[in-house]
């Protein structure tokens, strides 16, 4: 599994994000979405946006890479379908 922190993904300062991301939650709670219901977030690696479908949310997020902007097949060894773990600070945009 890939790690946004280890790969030096960009992080952002506090800002507006959908409630499902920014609301306080119990560190022991776990939320899992089926793939058709997964939420989409945008992470950034240098000048590329990485689209990720969130699958699990606990103290960290786990998601599946679903695309890159600009559109390319692979980014620094990452491919569509790879799993990645990331924190709230890595999220630059998110679907409701």
N, C-alpha and C positions, 0 to 999 in steps of 0.2 A: 504494500500500500504506500502511496506517495504521501509526503508531508509538505504542506504549503510553507511551513516555517523552515524546514530543512532546505527547500528549493528557493528560499528567499523571495517568496511572493510579497507584493506590496501590502502594506497595512494602511488603514485610514484612521483619522481622528473620529471622535464621536460624531454621529450625524443621524439623520432620519432613516430608519429602516422599518419594514413592516413589523407589526406587533408580534408575530410568531417568532421573530428573531430577537427583538429587543426587550421583550417582557421578562421580568425576573422569573427564574424557575429553580426548583429544587435541584441541587447538583446530583442527586441520586435518581432524578426522573429520566426516563428514556422515551423518546418518541420515534416511531418508525413509520415511514410512508411507503406504500406500494409504489412501484415504478410509475404507473400511470397517474398517480396522485402526487408525485414528487414535486417539490417547489424548485424553481430555477434561481440560481444566484450567479453573480459575475465576480470572479476573482481577477486580479491583475498580476501578470508577470512581465516586468519591464514595459514594453509598449504593446503588449497583447492582452486582450480580454479572454479569459478562460470561462466558458459556460459550464456550470456544474449543476446537476440535478441532485438535490439533497435527499438522502435516503434515511439518515439517522441523526438525531439531535439529542445529545446528553450534555456533558460538560464541554464537549467539542462537537463539531459537525463532521459527518462522513457523507461524501457524495461521489457521484459518477460523472466523469468529464463527458460532456455532450457536444462540445464544439469549441472552436477557437475563432477569434476575430482579430485581425483579418483571417479569412478562411484558409487554413492550411491543414495538411493531414497529420502532422506531428509537430510538437513544440518541445525542444530540448529533451527528447526521449519520451515525452508524455503523448499518449494517444487517446482518442475517443474510446470510452469504455473503461479506462483506468479508474481505480478508486483513489480518492484523495481525502485526507483528514485536514481540517482547517479550523480556525477560530473565528469568532464574530468579527474581529478587527480586519480579517482578510476580505470581508464582503463589501463590495463597492455598490452593488445594486441587487435587488431581489424582487421576485414576483410576489404578489399578494396571496 
